[in-house]
């Protein structure tokens, strides 16, 4: 069996909609979900009505784009970003 995974489900409306279209047409078998992003909440609502399997997309470097992120979360994310950016 071949597993085809689409990245960035929930990143924004365009990407979420394209992944759902691919899923409905049976072009993909799974998707990686991004949290704390622009379309994460809406994507989560659609996930309940879809036979697509999901995994968590560990987002260490892309800034969070959700409008309801709290300061502590953003500060922690910034520290992680710098930690992974300067590993050398």
N, CA, C and O atoms as a CHARMM CRD file, in Angstrom:
* protein
*
  352
    1    1 UNK  N      0.83700  -1.17900   0.00000 PROA 1      0.00000
    2    1 UNK  CA     0.00000   0.00000   0.00000 PROA 1      0.00000
    3    1 UNK  C      0.88500   1.24700   0.00000 PROA 1      0.00000
    4    1 UNK  O      1.88300   1.30700   0.71800 PROA 1      0.00000
    5    2 UNK  N      0.52400   2.21400  -0.78800 PROA 2      0.00000
    6    2 UNK  CA     1.23700   3.48500  -0.86100 PROA 2      0.00000
    7    2 UNK  C      0.49300   4.52300  -0.03700 PROA 2      0.00000
    8    2 UNK  O     -0.70900   4.72100  -0.21200 PROA 2      0.00000
    9    3 UNK  N      1.21400   5.18800   0.86700 PROA 3      0.00000
   10    3 UNK  CA     0.63200   6.23800   1.68900 PROA 3      0.00000
   11    3 UNK  C      1.10000   7.57600   1.14400 PROA 3      0.00000
   12    3 UNK  O      2.29900   7.82000   1.01300 PROA 3      0.00000
   13    4 UNK  N      0.15600   8.43100   0.83000 PROA 4      0.00000
   14    4 UNK  CA     0.47500   9.76500   0.32000 PROA 4      0.00000
   15    4 UNK  C     -0.06800  10.78200   1.31300 PROA 4      0.00000
   16    4 UNK  O     -1.27200  10.85500   1.55500 PROA 4      0.00000
   17    5 UNK  N      0.84400  11.56800   1.88500 PROA 5      0.00000
   18    5 UNK  CA     0.48800  12.54000   2.92100 PROA 5      0.00000
   19    5 UNK  C      0.63600  13.96100   2.39700 PROA 5      0.00000
   20    5 UNK  O      1.64500  14.30600   1.78100 PROA 5      0.00000
   21    6 UNK  N     -0.37400  14.77500   2.64500 PROA 6      0.00000
   22    6 UNK  CA    -0.32800  16.19600   2.29800 PROA 6      0.00000
   23    6 UNK  C      0.09200  16.97600   3.53700 PROA 6      0.00000
   24    6 UNK  O     -0.44000  16.74400   4.62300 PROA 6      0.00000
   25    7 UNK  N      1.02800  17.88600   3.38900 PROA 7      0.00000
   26    7 UNK  CA     1.51900  18.70600   4.49800 PROA 7      0.00000
   27    7 UNK  C      0.67800  19.96900   4.68800 PROA 7      0.00000
   28    7 UNK  O      0.02200  20.44700   3.76300 PROA 7      0.00000
   29    8 UNK  N      0.71700  20.48700   5.90100 PROA 8      0.00000
   30    8 UNK  CA     0.25600  21.83800   6.23800 PROA 8      0.00000
   31    8 UNK  C     -1.26400  22.01200   6.32400 PROA 8      0.00000
   32    8 UNK  O     -1.75700  23.12600   6.14200 PROA 8      0.00000
   33    9 UNK  N     -2.01700  20.94200   6.59600 PROA 9      0.00000
   34    9 UNK  CA    -3.45900  21.05800   6.78500 PROA 9      0.00000
   35    9 UNK  C     -3.72300  22.03600   7.93200 PROA 9      0.00000
   36    9 UNK  O     -3.21100  21.85100   9.03700 PROA 9      0.00000
   37   10 UNK  N     -4.51100  23.06200   7.67500 PROA 10     0.00000
   38   10 UNK  CA    -4.81200  24.07500   8.68200 PROA 10     0.00000
   39   10 UNK  C     -3.94200  25.31400   8.60500 PROA 10     0.00000
   40   10 UNK  O     -4.19600  26.28400   9.31800 PROA 10     0.00000
   41   11 UNK  N     -2.93000  25.30800   7.76400 PROA 11     0.00000
   42   11 UNK  CA    -2.02800  26.47100   7.68500 PROA 11     0.00000
   43   11 UNK  C     -2.79300  27.71300   7.23200 PROA 11     0.00000
   44   11 UNK  O     -2.65800  28.78500   7.82100 PROA 11     0.00000
   45   12 UNK  N     -3.59500  27.55800   6.18300 PROA 12     0.00000
   46   12 UNK  CA    -4.46900  28.64300   5.72500 PROA 12     0.00000
   47   12 UNK  C     -5.63800  28.02300   4.95600 PROA 12     0.00000
   48   12 UNK  O     -5.62900  26.82800   4.66100 PROA 12     0.00000
   49   13 UNK  N     -6.63900  28.84000   4.63700 PROA 13     0.00000
   50   13 UNK  CA    -7.86400  28.34000   4.00900 PROA 13     0.00000
   51   13 UNK  C     -7.57000  27.68100   2.66100 PROA 13     0.00000
   52   13 UNK  O     -8.12200  26.62200   2.36400 PROA 13     0.00000
   53   14 UNK  N     -6.72400  28.28000   1.85700 PROA 14     0.00000
   54   14 UNK  CA    -6.41200  27.73900   0.53400 PROA 14     0.00000
   55   14 UNK  C     -5.84300  26.32100   0.64700 PROA 14     0.00000
   56   14 UNK  O     -6.30400  25.40700  -0.03600 PROA 14     0.00000
   57   15 UNK  N     -4.84900  26.14600   1.50400 PROA 15     0.00000
   58   15 UNK  CA    -4.20900  24.83100   1.64600 PROA 15     0.00000
   59   15 UNK  C     -5.18500  23.80600   2.22000 PROA 15     0.00000
   60   15 UNK  O     -5.26000  22.67800   1.73200 PROA 15     0.00000
   61   16 UNK  N     -5.93100  24.19400   3.25100 PROA 16     0.00000
   62   16 UNK  CA    -6.91000  23.27800   3.83200 PROA 16     0.00000
   63   16 UNK  C     -7.90600  22.81900   2.77600 PROA 16     0.00000
   64   16 UNK  O     -8.18100  21.62500   2.65900 PROA 16     0.00000
   65   17 UNK  N     -8.44300  23.74800   2.01500 PROA 17     0.00000
   66   17 UNK  CA    -9.43000  23.39700   0.98800 PROA 17     0.00000
   67   17 UNK  C     -8.84100  22.48800  -0.08800 PROA 17     0.00000
   68   17 UNK  O     -9.51700  21.57200  -0.55600 PROA 17     0.00000
   69   18 UNK  N     -7.58900  22.72900  -0.48800 PROA 18     0.00000
   70   18 UNK  CA    -6.96600  21.87600  -1.50800 PROA 18     0.00000
   71   18 UNK  C     -6.76700  20.45800  -0.97600 PROA 18     0.00000
   72   18 UNK  O     -6.97100  19.48300  -1.70000 PROA 18     0.00000
   73   19 UNK  N     -6.36900  20.34800   0.28700 PROA 19     0.00000
   74   19 UNK  CA    -6.16900  19.02400   0.88500 PROA 19     0.00000
   75   19 UNK  C     -7.49400  18.27500   0.96900 PROA 19     0.00000
   76   19 UNK  O     -7.55300  17.08000   0.68200 PROA 19     0.00000
   77   20 UNK  N     -8.56000  18.98000   1.36300 PROA 20     0.00000
   78   20 UNK  CA    -9.87400  18.33900   1.41700 PROA 20     0.00000
   79   20 UNK  C    -10.33500  17.89600   0.03300 PROA 20     0.00000
   80   20 UNK  O    -10.93000  16.82600  -0.10300 PROA 20     0.00000
   81   21 UNK  N    -10.07400  18.69400  -0.98400 PROA 21     0.00000
   82   21 UNK  CA   -10.41500  18.32300  -2.35300 PROA 21     0.00000
   83   21 UNK  C     -9.65700  17.06900  -2.77300 PROA 21     0.00000
   84   21 UNK  O    -10.23800  16.14500  -3.34100 PROA 21     0.00000
   85   22 UNK  N     -8.36400  17.04500  -2.49000 PROA 22     0.00000
   86   22 UNK  CA    -7.56100  15.85800  -2.83000 PROA 22     0.00000
   87   22 UNK  C     -8.05800  14.62500  -2.08000 PROA 22     0.00000
   88   22 UNK  O     -8.08300  13.52600  -2.63500 PROA 22     0.00000
   89   23 UNK  N     -8.44600  14.80100  -0.84200 PROA 23     0.00000
   90   23 UNK  CA    -8.96800  13.68300  -0.05800 PROA 23     0.00000
   91   23 UNK  C    -10.28500  13.17000  -0.63700 PROA 23     0.00000
   92   23 UNK  O    -10.47600  11.96300  -0.78600 PROA 23     0.00000
   93   24 UNK  N    -11.18200  14.08400  -0.95800 PROA 24     0.00000
   94   24 UNK  CA   -12.47100  13.70200  -1.52900 PROA 24     0.00000
   95   24 UNK  C    -12.32100  12.96500  -2.86000 PROA 24     0.00000
   96   24 UNK  O    -13.14500  12.11900  -3.20700 PROA 24     0.00000
   97   25 UNK  N    -11.26500  13.29200  -3.59800 PROA 25     0.00000
   98   25 UNK  CA   -11.00100  12.62300  -4.87900 PROA 25     0.00000
   99   25 UNK  C    -10.10100  11.40100  -4.71200 PROA 25     0.00000
  100   25 UNK  O     -9.66300  10.80600  -5.69600 PROA 25     0.00000
  101   26 UNK  N     -9.82300  11.02800  -3.44600 PROA 26     0.00000
  102   26 UNK  CA    -9.01600   9.84200  -3.12400 PROA 26     0.00000
  103   26 UNK  C     -7.59600   9.92900  -3.69000 PROA 26     0.00000
  104   26 UNK  O     -7.02200   8.92000  -4.09900 PROA 26     0.00000
  105   27 UNK  N     -7.02900  11.15000  -3.70900 PROA 27     0.00000
  106   27 UNK  CA    -5.66900  11.35000  -4.22000 PROA 27     0.00000
  107   27 UNK  C     -4.62000  11.25600  -3.11800 PROA 27     0.00000
  108   27 UNK  O     -3.44100  11.03100  -3.39100 PROA 27     0.00000
  109   28 UNK  N     -5.05600  11.43000  -1.86700 PROA 28     0.00000
  110   28 UNK  CA    -4.15100  11.34500  -0.72800 PROA 28     0.00000
  111   28 UNK  C     -4.76200  10.41800   0.32100 PROA 28     0.00000
  112   28 UNK  O     -5.96800  10.17300   0.31600 PROA 28     0.00000
  113   29 UNK  N     -3.92300   9.90700   1.21500 PROA 29     0.00000
  114   29 UNK  CA    -4.40900   9.00700   2.26300 PROA 29     0.00000
  115   29 UNK  C     -4.30800   9.60800   3.65200 PROA 29     0.00000
  116   29 UNK  O     -4.92600   9.10100   4.58900 PROA 29     0.00000
  117   30 UNK  N     -3.53800  10.68400   3.80200 PROA 30     0.00000
  118   30 UNK  CA    -3.38000  11.29900   5.11700 PROA 30     0.00000
  119   30 UNK  C     -2.91600  12.74300   4.95100 PROA 30     0.00000
  120   30 UNK  O     -2.56900  13.18400   3.85500 PROA 30     0.00000
  121   31 UNK  N     -2.92100  13.46700   6.07300 PROA 31     0.00000
  122   31 UNK  CA    -2.45800  14.85500   6.05900 PROA 31     0.00000
  123   31 UNK  C     -1.79200  15.16800   7.39600 PROA 31     0.00000
  124   31 UNK  O     -2.14900  14.60300   8.43000 PROA 31     0.00000
  125   32 UNK  N     -0.82600  16.07200   7.35600 PROA 32     0.00000
  126   32 UNK  CA    -0.21400  16.55600   8.59100 PROA 32     0.00000
  127   32 UNK  C     -0.90300  17.86800   8.96600 PROA 32     0.00000
  128   32 UNK  O     -1.07600  18.75500   8.13000 PROA 32     0.00000
  129   33 UNK  N     -1.29400  17.97300  10.24000 PROA 33     0.00000
  130   33 UNK  CA    -2.06800  19.11300  10.73300 PROA 33     0.00000
  131   33 UNK  C     -1.15200  20.12000  11.40700 PROA 33     0.00000
  132   33 UNK  O     -0.31100  19.75500  12.22800 PROA 33     0.00000
  133   34 UNK  N     -1.31800  21.38500  11.05800 PROA 34     0.00000
  134   34 UNK  CA    -0.60100  22.46500  11.72400 PROA 34     0.00000
  135   34 UNK  C     -1.54900  23.11800  12.72500 PROA 34     0.00000
  136   34 UNK  O     -2.69900  23.41200  12.39700 PROA 34     0.00000
  137   35 UNK  N     -1.06900  23.34300  13.94100 PROA 35     0.00000
  138   35 UNK  CA    -1.89100  23.98400  14.96600 PROA 35     0.00000
  139   35 UNK  C     -1.43300  25.41900  15.18500 PROA 35     0.00000
  140   35 UNK  O     -0.31100  25.78600  14.83600 PROA 35     0.00000
  141   36 UNK  N     -2.31000  26.22000  15.76300 PROA 36     0.00000
  142   36 UNK  CA    -2.05400  27.63500  16.04000 PROA 36     0.00000
  143   36 UNK  C     -1.80600  28.43500  14.76100 PROA 36     0.00000
  144   36 UNK  O     -1.07300  29.42300  14.75900 PROA 36     0.00000
  145   37 UNK  N     -2.43400  27.98300  13.67600 PROA 37     0.00000
  146   37 UNK  CA    -2.28100  28.67100  12.40300 PROA 37     0.00000
  147   37 UNK  C     -3.61900  29.29600  11.99800 PROA 37     0.00000
  148   37 UNK  O     -4.64500  29.06000  12.63600 PROA 37     0.00000
  149   38 UNK  N     -3.58900  30.08200  10.94500 PROA 38     0.00000
  150   38 UNK  CA    -4.72900  30.84700  10.46000 PROA 38     0.00000
  151   38 UNK  C     -6.01100  30.01600  10.30700 PROA 38     0.00000
  152   38 UNK  O     -7.09300  30.49800  10.64500 PROA 38     0.00000
  153   39 UNK  N     -5.91100  28.79600   9.81300 PROA 39     0.00000
  154   39 UNK  CA    -7.10700  28.00100   9.51600 PROA 39     0.00000
  155   39 UNK  C     -7.20600  26.73400  10.37000 PROA 39     0.00000
  156   39 UNK  O     -7.95200  25.82000  10.01900 PROA 39     0.00000
  157   40 UNK  N     -6.47700  26.66300  11.47000 PROA 40     0.00000
  158   40 UNK  CA    -6.45100  25.44900  12.30000 PROA 40     0.00000
  159   40 UNK  C     -7.82200  25.07400  12.85300 PROA 40     0.00000
  160   40 UNK  O     -8.20400  23.90400  12.81400 PROA 40     0.00000
  161   41 UNK  N     -8.55900  26.04300  13.36300 PROA 41     0.00000
  162   41 UNK  CA    -9.86500  25.74200  13.96000 PROA 41     0.00000
  163   41 UNK  C    -10.85300  25.23400  12.91500 PROA 41     0.00000
  164   41 UNK  O    -11.53200  24.23300  13.14400 PROA 41     0.00000
  165   42 UNK  N    -10.94000  25.89800  11.79400 PROA 42     0.00000
  166   42 UNK  CA   -11.85700  25.46900  10.73400 PROA 42     0.00000
  167   42 UNK  C    -11.45700  24.10300  10.21100 PROA 42     0.00000
  168   42 UNK  O    -12.31400  23.25400   9.96800 PROA 42     0.00000
  169   43 UNK  N    -10.16600  23.88600  10.03800 PROA 43     0.00000
  170   43 UNK  CA    -9.67400  22.59300   9.55300 PROA 43     0.00000
  171   43 UNK  C    -10.04000  21.47400  10.51400 PROA 43     0.00000
  172   43 UNK  O    -10.38100  20.37200  10.08500 PROA 43     0.00000
  173   44 UNK  N     -9.97200  21.75000  11.81500 PROA 44     0.00000
  174   44 UNK  CA   -10.33400  20.74500  12.82000 PROA 44     0.00000
  175   44 UNK  C    -11.81400  20.38000  12.71300 PROA 44     0.00000
  176   44 UNK  O    -12.17800  19.21400  12.87100 PROA 44     0.00000
  177   45 UNK  N    -12.65700  21.35700  12.45000 PROA 45     0.00000
  178   45 UNK  CA   -14.09000  21.08800  12.29400 PROA 45     0.00000
  179   45 UNK  C    -14.34400  20.16900  11.09800 PROA 45     0.00000
  180   45 UNK  O    -15.16100  19.25200  11.18800 PROA 45     0.00000
  181   46 UNK  N    -13.65900  20.40400   9.98800 PROA 46     0.00000
  182   46 UNK  CA   -13.83300  19.56800   8.79800 PROA 46     0.00000
  183   46 UNK  C    -13.24800  18.17200   8.98800 PROA 46     0.00000
  184   46 UNK  O    -13.69700  17.21900   8.35200 PROA 46     0.00000
  185   47 UNK  N    -12.26600  18.05200   9.84500 PROA 47     0.00000
  186   47 UNK  CA   -11.59900  16.76100  10.04600 PROA 47     0.00000
  187   47 UNK  C    -12.57100  15.69900  10.55300 PROA 47     0.00000
  188   47 UNK  O    -12.40600  14.51700  10.25100 PROA 47     0.00000
  189   48 UNK  N    -13.56900  16.10400  11.30900 PROA 48     0.00000
  190   48 UNK  CA   -14.54100  15.15300  11.84800 PROA 48     0.00000
  191   48 UNK  C    -15.42100  14.52200  10.77400 PROA 48     0.00000
  192   48 UNK  O    -15.99700  13.45800  11.00100 PROA 48     0.00000
  193   49 UNK  N    -15.53600  15.15300   9.62000 PROA 49     0.00000
  194   49 UNK  CA   -16.42400  14.67100   8.56500 PROA 49     0.00000
  195   49 UNK  C    -15.66800  14.07600   7.39000 PROA 49     0.00000
  196   49 UNK  O    -16.19400  14.00000   6.27900 PROA 49     0.00000
  197   50 UNK  N    -14.44500  13.65700   7.63300 PROA 50     0.00000
  198   50 UNK  CA   -13.58900  13.20400   6.55400 PROA 50     0.00000
  199   50 UNK  C    -12.94600  11.87500   6.94600 PROA 50     0.00000
  200   50 UNK  O    -12.63000  11.66200   8.11600 PROA 50     0.00000
  201   51 UNK  N    -12.75400  10.99500   5.99100 PROA 51     0.00000
  202   51 UNK  CA   -12.10800   9.70900   6.26300 PROA 51     0.00000
  203   51 UNK  C    -10.58800   9.79400   6.21400 PROA 51     0.00000
  204   51 UNK  O     -9.90800   8.76900   6.25000 PROA 51     0.00000
  205   52 UNK  N    -10.06400  10.98200   6.13400 PROA 52     0.00000
  206   52 UNK  CA    -8.62800  11.20500   6.05100 PROA 52     0.00000
  207   52 UNK  C     -7.97500  10.96100   7.40900 PROA 52     0.00000
  208   52 UNK  O     -8.52700  11.33900   8.44200 PROA 52     0.00000
  209   53 UNK  N     -6.81000  10.33400   7.40700 PROA 53     0.00000
  210   53 UNK  CA    -6.04900  10.14200   8.64900 PROA 53     0.00000
  211   53 UNK  C     -5.11600  11.33700   8.82500 PROA 53     0.00000
  212   53 UNK  O     -4.59700  11.88600   7.85300 PROA 53     0.00000
  213   54 UNK  N     -4.91000  11.73400  10.09700 PROA 54     0.00000
  214   54 UNK  CA    -4.11800  12.91900  10.38300 PROA 54     0.00000
  215   54 UNK  C     -2.97800  12.61700  11.33700 PROA 54     0.00000
  216   54 UNK  O     -3.08000  11.75700  12.21200 PROA 54     0.00000
  217   55 UNK  N     -1.88800  13.34800  11.14500 PROA 55     0.00000
  218   55 UNK  CA    -0.76200  13.33600  12.06700 PROA 55     0.00000
  219   55 UNK  C     -0.42900  14.78300  12.38700 PROA 55     0.00000
  220   55 UNK  O     -0.82400  15.68900  11.65300 PROA 55     0.00000
  221   56 UNK  N      0.28000  15.00300  13.45600 PROA 56     0.00000
  222   56 UNK  CA     0.63600  16.36300  13.86300 PROA 56     0.00000
  223   56 UNK  C      1.89700  16.81300  13.13800 PROA 56     0.00000
  224   56 UNK  O      2.91300  16.11700  13.14000 PROA 56     0.00000
  225   57 UNK  N      1.81900  17.96000  12.53200 PROA 57     0.00000
  226   57 UNK  CA     2.96600  18.58600  11.86500 PROA 57     0.00000
  227   57 UNK  C      3.70700  19.38600  12.93600 PROA 57     0.00000
  228   57 UNK  O      3.20400  20.40800  13.40300 PROA 57     0.00000
  229   58 UNK  N      4.88100  18.93300  13.32100 PROA 58     0.00000
  230   58 UNK  CA     5.66900  19.65700  14.31500 PROA 58     0.00000
  231   58 UNK  C      6.23100  20.91300  13.65400 PROA 58     0.00000
  232   58 UNK  O      7.07700  20.83600  12.76400 PROA 58     0.00000
  233   59 UNK  N      5.75900  22.03900  14.09400 PROA 59     0.00000
  234   59 UNK  CA     6.10800  23.32000  13.49600 PROA 59     0.00000
  235   59 UNK  C      7.09300  24.04400  14.40300 PROA 59     0.00000
  236   59 UNK  O      6.70400  24.64100  15.40700 PROA 59     0.00000
  237   60 UNK  N      8.36100  23.98700  14.04500 PROA 60     0.00000
  238   60 UNK  CA     9.39100  24.59100  14.88700 PROA 60     0.00000
  239   60 UNK  C      9.88300  25.93500  14.37900 PROA 60     0.00000
  240   60 UNK  O     10.49600  26.69000  15.13400 PROA 60     0.00000
  241   61 UNK  N      9.62900  26.24900  13.11700 PROA 61     0.00000
  242   61 UNK  CA    10.21600  27.47200  12.57100 PROA 61     0.00000
  243   61 UNK  C      9.21400  28.42400  11.91900 PROA 61     0.00000
  244   61 UNK  O      9.49900  29.61900  11.83500 PROA 61     0.00000
  245   62 UNK  N      8.07200  27.96100  11.46000 PROA 62     0.00000
  246   62 UNK  CA     7.09900  28.84000  10.82000 PROA 62     0.00000
  247   62 UNK  C      6.32300  29.60300  11.88700 PROA 62     0.00000
  248   62 UNK  O      5.79500  28.98800  12.81400 PROA 62     0.00000
  249   63 UNK  N      6.24200  30.92200  11.78000 PROA 63     0.00000
  250   63 UNK  CA     5.50200  31.69400  12.78800 PROA 63     0.00000
  251   63 UNK  C      4.03100  31.28100  12.85700 PROA 63     0.00000
  252   63 UNK  O      3.42400  30.97200  11.83200 PROA 63     0.00000
  253   64 UNK  N      3.46200  31.27500  14.05800 PROA 64     0.00000
  254   64 UNK  CA     2.04100  30.99400  14.22700 PROA 64     0.00000
  255   64 UNK  C      1.24100  32.16300  13.66300 PROA 64     0.00000
  256   64 UNK  O      1.60800  33.32100  13.85900 PROA 64     0.00000
  257   65 UNK  N      0.15000  31.86300  12.96400 PROA 65     0.00000
  258   65 UNK  CA    -0.63600  32.92000  12.33100 PROA 65     0.00000
  259   65 UNK  C     -2.06400  33.01200  12.85900 PROA 65     0.00000
  260   65 UNK  O     -2.84700  33.82500  12.36700 PROA 65     0.00000
  261   66 UNK  N     -2.41400  32.20200  13.84200 PROA 66     0.00000
  262   66 UNK  CA    -3.75500  32.28100  14.41500 PROA 66     0.00000
  263   66 UNK  C     -3.91500  33.60700  15.14900 PROA 66     0.00000
  264   66 UNK  O     -2.97200  34.10300  15.76600 PROA 66     0.00000
  265   67 UNK  N     -5.11400  34.17400  15.07600 PROA 67     0.00000
  266   67 UNK  CA    -5.36200  35.46700  15.72100 PROA 67     0.00000
  267   67 UNK  C     -5.53000  35.34100  17.23100 PROA 67     0.00000
  268   67 UNK  O     -5.51300  36.35200  17.93200 PROA 67     0.00000
  269   68 UNK  N     -5.69000  34.13100  17.74600 PROA 68     0.00000
  270   68 UNK  CA    -5.92300  33.98000  19.18300 PROA 68     0.00000
  271   68 UNK  C     -4.76100  33.32700  19.94000 PROA 68     0.00000
  272   68 UNK  O     -4.97600  32.70800  20.98300 PROA 68     0.00000
  273   69 UNK  N     -3.55100  33.45600  19.43400 PROA 69     0.00000
  274   69 UNK  CA    -2.38100  32.93700  20.14000 PROA 69     0.00000
  275   69 UNK  C     -2.07400  33.82700  21.34000 PROA 69     0.00000
  276   69 UNK  O     -2.18600  35.05000  21.26000 PROA 69     0.00000
  277   70 UNK  N     -1.68400  33.20200  22.45600 PROA 70     0.00000
  278   70 UNK  CA    -1.37200  34.01000  23.63600 PROA 70     0.00000
  279   70 UNK  C      0.12300  34.33100  23.68300 PROA 70     0.00000
  280   70 UNK  O      0.93200  33.69200  23.01100 PROA 70     0.00000
  281   71 UNK  N      0.46300  35.31600  24.47700 PROA 71     0.00000
  282   71 UNK  CA     1.83500  35.83000  24.55800 PROA 71     0.00000
  283   71 UNK  C      2.81500  34.74600  25.01100 PROA 71     0.00000
  284   71 UNK  O      3.88900  34.60400  24.42500 PROA 71     0.00000
  285   72 UNK  N      2.46200  33.98400  26.04000 PROA 72     0.00000
  286   72 UNK  CA     3.36500  32.95100  26.55800 PROA 72     0.00000
  287   72 UNK  C      3.66700  31.90300  25.48000 PROA 72     0.00000
  288   72 UNK  O      4.80700  31.46300  25.33500 PROA 72     0.00000
  289   73 UNK  N      2.63800  31.51000  24.73100 PROA 73     0.00000
  290   73 UNK  CA     2.84000  30.56200  23.64400 PROA 73     0.00000
  291   73 UNK  C      3.79400  31.13000  22.59400 PROA 73     0.00000
  292   73 UNK  O      4.70300  30.44000  22.13200 PROA 73     0.00000
  293   74 UNK  N      3.58400  32.37300  22.23000 PROA 74     0.00000
  294   74 UNK  CA     4.43800  32.99900  21.21100 PROA 74     0.00000
  295   74 UNK  C      5.87900  33.16100  21.69300 PROA 74     0.00000
  296   74 UNK  O      6.81400  32.99900  20.90800 PROA 74     0.00000
  297   75 UNK  N      6.06200  33.47200  22.95500 PROA 75     0.00000
  298   75 UNK  CA     7.41400  33.59700  23.51100 PROA 75     0.00000
  299   75 UNK  C      8.13100  32.24300  23.52200 PROA 75     0.00000
  300   75 UNK  O      9.31600  32.16100  23.19800 PROA 75     0.00000
  301   76 UNK  N      7.41600  31.19800  23.89100 PROA 76     0.00000
  302   76 UNK  CA     7.99300  29.84800  23.89600 PROA 76     0.00000
  303   76 UNK  C      8.36800  29.43400  22.48500 PROA 76     0.00000
  304   76 UNK  O      9.43800  28.86900  22.25800 PROA 76     0.00000
  305   77 UNK  N      7.49200  29.71500  21.54900 PROA 77     0.00000
  306   77 UNK  CA     7.75000  29.39100  20.14300 PROA 77     0.00000
  307   77 UNK  C      9.00300  30.11600  19.64400 PROA 77     0.00000
  308   77 UNK  O      9.80800  29.53500  18.91700 PROA 77     0.00000
  309   78 UNK  N      9.16500  31.37000  20.02900 PROA 78     0.00000
  310   78 UNK  CA    10.33000  32.15900  19.61500 PROA 78     0.00000
  311   78 UNK  C     11.61700  31.54200  20.15700 PROA 78     0.00000
  312   78 UNK  O     12.61700  31.46300  19.44300 PROA 78     0.00000
  313   79 UNK  N     11.59600  31.10400  21.42300 PROA 79     0.00000
  314   79 UNK  CA    12.77800  30.45800  22.00600 PROA 79     0.00000
  315   79 UNK  C     13.11000  29.16200  21.26700 PROA 79     0.00000
  316   79 UNK  O     14.27800  28.89400  20.98400 PROA 79     0.00000
  317   80 UNK  N     12.09800  28.36000  20.95300 PROA 80     0.00000
  318   80 UNK  CA    12.32100  27.12000  20.20100 PROA 80     0.00000
  319   80 UNK  C     12.89000  27.41300  18.81500 PROA 80     0.00000
  320   80 UNK  O     13.79800  26.72600  18.34700 PROA 80     0.00000
  321   81 UNK  N     12.35200  28.42900  18.17200 PROA 81     0.00000
  322   81 UNK  CA    12.82100  28.81900  16.84200 PROA 81     0.00000
  323   81 UNK  C     14.31700  29.13800  16.88200 PROA 81     0.00000
  324   81 UNK  O     15.08000  28.65200  16.04800 PROA 81     0.00000
  325   82 UNK  N     14.72800  29.94800  17.84300 PROA 82     0.00000
  326   82 UNK  CA    16.14500  30.31900  17.93900 PROA 82     0.00000
  327   82 UNK  C     17.01900  29.12800  18.32100 PROA 82     0.00000
  328   82 UNK  O     18.15300  29.01300  17.85600 PROA 82     0.00000
  329   83 UNK  N     16.50000  28.25500  19.15900 PROA 83     0.00000
  330   83 UNK  CA    17.24600  27.05400  19.53500 PROA 83     0.00000
  331   83 UNK  C     17.54000  26.19300  18.30200 PROA 83     0.00000
  332   83 UNK  O     18.67800  25.76800  18.10500 PROA 83     0.00000
  333   84 UNK  N     16.53100  25.93500  17.47800 PROA 84     0.00000
  334   84 UNK  CA    16.72000  25.08900  16.31000 PROA 84     0.00000
  335   84 UNK  C     17.43100  25.80500  15.17600 PROA 84     0.00000
  336   84 UNK  O     18.10000  25.16600  14.36300 PROA 84     0.00000
  337   85 UNK  N     17.29900  27.09700  15.11100 PROA 85     0.00000
  338   85 UNK  CA    17.96500  27.87300  14.06700 PROA 85     0.00000
  339   85 UNK  C     19.48100  27.87700  14.25900 PROA 85     0.00000
  340   85 UNK  O     20.23400  27.83300  13.28600 PROA 85     0.00000
  341   86 UNK  N     19.92100  27.92900  15.50500 PROA 86     0.00000
  342   86 UNK  CA    21.34500  28.06300  15.80100 PROA 86     0.00000
  343   86 UNK  C     21.93000  26.80500  16.40900 PROA 86     0.00000
  344   86 UNK  O     22.72000  26.89400  17.34900 PROA 86     0.00000
  345   87 UNK  N     21.57100  25.64000  15.90600 PROA 87     0.00000
  346   87 UNK  CA    22.07000  24.36800  16.43500 PROA 87     0.00000
  347   87 UNK  C     23.55500  24.13100  16.18700 PROA 87     0.00000
  348   87 UNK  O     24.19000  23.38300  16.93000 PROA 87     0.00000
  349   88 UNK  N     24.10800  24.74300  15.17500 PROA 88     0.00000
  350   88 UNK  CA    25.50100  24.47000  14.82100 PROA 88     0.00000
  351   88 UNK  C     26.44200  24.90400  15.88200 PROA 88     0.00000
  352   88 UNK  O     27.65400  24.74300  15.73500 PROA 88     0.00000
